[in-house]
Amino acid sequence: MQQKNPSITQKYSISGAALARITTALLKLSSYRKTIMRLLKLLTKTSHSALPILIRVMVGVVFVLEGIQKFLYPDDLGIGRFTKIGLPAPEVLAPLVGATEVTAGTLVLFGFLTRGAASALATIMIVAILSTKVPILLGEEFLGFSLRKQDRYGFLSMAHEMRTDWSMLLGSIYLIIAGAGRWSIDNLINSRRDLPAHQKTTPHT
């Protein structure tokens, strides 16, 4: 028996279903693109002040150096220290925190995706204060985090020990609010995006 050729209606039906799938996929892609662009705009939003570069250098350099040292001296500053503190999965958490400090610190220095990078660094500092400084304030273990031995405990001792943590936390929060400032990649991205369409294209010579 000869196989019947599909009718013209069937052909168009199949093509219509395929077109509908392609259209749906394109709409989803467009939606994802818009979401990504909104997120990028949020992460790169910044003031036009030149002052944030001072905070960026302070925060970025400290975190990059601290992150590197977690790999260079794992017993004192990396896995060993995390184990003594009582943090979970120190063999995973210590390298992860070190890598985050180096990566986010570098982004802060260059002023790229600064708000997101500063948010990650602020989170690290909040955990550091809760796990290492609150026990000093209380003079006992806190939420399973160990109390290290020292001469004095209480508020003044905690304030002394957390002076760097406090500075890094406030510096990170400032960058989350103000952004990277005028001298940054974020500002270049925003300036380019805000240009009129005819100025974004390079004129032909």
Beta strands, then each sheet from edge to edge (+ up, - down):
end
